[in-house]
Amino acid sequence: MTMFFTKTHQWYNDANGEVGLTPFAAEQLGEISFVDVDALEGAELTQLTMDGDEPTSDPIDATVESSKAVGDIYSPVSGTVKEVNGDLMDEPEKINEDGFSAWLYKIDAS
């Protein structure tokens, strides 16, 4: 298993295709109160591109809201989303509790 991390604080586990937010991102966002990843089911995503510290690609069609902000989410790899974590819509606080087990979606990387 290898974990990859982006400058925008997302992670990717190449063993199972899971993608999520890093604990640092969750800490910076504060208490996460809303997650919507439904629109990602079956979506073709393009890997995040950066110019220095600034993303040059568009965020994906997912929403993570907290007491402090609404965070943009970028895909750490290109591919097709094969599953979304619908449990997070009912229990978004799981991201704050354990960001590495509270994945947002699973992707078949291309």
C-alpha positions as CSV (number, residue, x, y, z in Angstrom):
1,M,0.0,0.0,0.0
2,T,1.3,3.5,-0.9
3,M,-0.4,6.7,0.2
4,F,-0.1,9.8,-2.0
5,F,-0.8,13.3,-0.8
6,T,-1.6,16.5,-2.7
7,K,-0.6,20.1,-1.8
8,T,-4.4,20.7,-1.4
9,H,-4.5,18.1,1.4
10,Q,-6.2,15.2,-0.3
11,W,-4.9,11.6,0.0
12,Y,-5.0,8.6,-2.3
13,N,-4.5,5.0,-1.3
14,D,-3.3,3.0,-4.3
15,A,-4.1,-0.3,-2.7
16,N,-7.9,0.2,-2.7
17,G,-8.4,3.4,-4.7
18,E,-9.8,5.4,-1.7
19,V,-9.5,9.2,-1.7
20,G,-10.1,11.5,1.2
21,L,-9.1,14.6,3.1
22,T,-6.0,14.7,5.3
23,P,-6.3,15.2,9.0
24,F,-4.6,18.5,8.5
25,A,-7.3,19.6,6.1
26,A,-10.0,18.5,8.6
27,E,-8.3,20.4,11.4
28,Q,-8.1,23.6,9.3
29,L,-11.7,23.3,8.2
30,G,-13.0,22.8,11.8
31,E,-16.0,20.7,12.6
32,I,-17.2,19.2,9.3
33,S,-21.0,19.5,9.2
34,F,-22.0,18.5,5.6
35,V,-20.6,16.2,2.9
36,D,-22.1,15.6,-0.6
37,V,-20.3,13.3,-2.9
38,D,-23.3,11.7,-4.7
39,A,-22.6,13.5,-8.0
40,L,-19.3,11.8,-8.3
41,E,-20.7,8.3,-8.8
42,G,-19.4,7.1,-12.2
43,A,-17.7,10.4,-12.9
44,E,-14.5,10.7,-14.9
45,L,-12.1,12.8,-12.9
46,T,-8.9,14.5,-13.9
47,Q,-5.8,14.7,-11.7
48,L,-5.1,17.9,-9.9
49,T,-2.6,20.2,-11.7
50,M,-0.7,22.9,-9.9
51,D,1.2,26.1,-10.8
52,G,3.4,26.5,-7.7
53,D,1.1,26.4,-4.8
54,E,-2.1,27.3,-6.8
55,P,-4.4,24.7,-8.4
56,T,-4.9,25.2,-12.1
57,S,-7.5,22.5,-12.5
58,D,-11.2,22.8,-11.5
59,P,-12.4,21.3,-8.2
60,I,-14.4,18.1,-8.5
61,D,-18.2,18.1,-8.0
62,A,-18.2,17.4,-4.3
63,T,-19.0,19.5,-1.3
64,V,-17.4,19.5,2.2
65,E,-18.7,22.2,4.5
66,S,-17.6,23.1,8.0
67,S,-18.0,25.7,10.7
68,K,-15.2,27.7,9.1
69,A,-15.4,27.2,5.3
70,V,-16.6,25.3,2.3
71,G,-13.6,23.4,1.0
72,D,-12.7,22.8,-2.7
73,I,-11.9,19.1,-3.4
74,Y,-9.5,18.1,-6.1
75,S,-8.7,14.6,-7.4
76,P,-5.2,13.3,-6.6
77,V,-5.4,10.9,-9.6
78,S,-7.3,10.7,-12.9
79,G,-9.9,7.9,-13.4
80,T,-13.4,6.8,-13.0
81,V,-15.2,7.0,-9.6
82,K,-16.5,3.5,-8.8
83,E,-18.0,4.2,-5.3
84,V,-18.9,7.1,-3.1
85,N,-19.0,7.0,0.7
86,G,-22.7,7.8,1.3
87,D,-22.2,7.2,5.0
88,L,-20.4,10.6,5.3
89,M,-23.6,12.4,4.3
90,D,-25.2,11.1,7.5
91,E,-22.0,11.3,9.6
92,P,-19.7,14.0,8.2
93,E,-17.9,14.2,11.6
94,K,-16.1,10.9,10.8
95,I,-13.7,13.0,8.7
96,N,-12.7,14.9,11.8
97,E,-12.5,11.7,13.9
98,D,-10.3,9.7,11.5
99,G,-9.5,11.3,8.1
100,F,-7.7,8.2,6.8
101,S,-10.6,5.8,7.3
102,A,-13.3,8.3,6.3
103,W,-12.7,8.2,2.5
104,L,-14.8,10.3,0.2
105,Y,-14.8,8.1,-2.9
106,K,-13.0,5.2,-4.6
107,I,-11.5,5.6,-8.0
108,D,-10.2,3.3,-10.7
109,A,-7.1,5.2,-11.5
110,S,-6.1,5.5,-15.2
